[in-house]
Amino acid sequence: MLKWWNQKREENIQNIKAVDVLYGFKPESSKLFAFNHFVLIAKYHIFTSKIAESPPSMQVFLALLDDKVRIEEAIATKNNRITEFKMKWKSLSQSF
């Protein structure tokens, strides 16, 4: 997942620690807000896969991510916050 992220985004995440996955990154700027959201969705996918007793799948994860990003885009459009949405998810929303 990290390799996929680094191919799609200009922020290159290296040497991620377990504590960062557990609690999220605390960046000085908002550049990594999308990555924290990405990690939350990944953890949710892993959890639901475990409950369903099936292995996690990158294809299923990307479909779930696409769904969540589209919902966030609809909410941002409704609330006239599309600029913030585009800044957060730039280059990823076309990658699914």
HUJOFEN-V497932 format. One line per field, one symbol per residue. psi: psi as a letter, one per 30 degrees, with the letter a starting at -180 (. if undefined). burial: # if it has 16 or more other C-alpha atoms within 10 Angstrom, else .. Layout:
BEGIN
psi=???
burial=???
END
This chain:
BEGIN
psi=eeeeeffflfjjklhkleeeeeflkilelgfgeeeeeeeeeeeeeeeeeeefhlkkkeeeeeeeeeeeeeeeeeeeeeghheeeeeeegkfefgf.
burial=....#..#...............##......#.#########..##..#......#....##.###..#...#..#.....#..#..##..##...
END
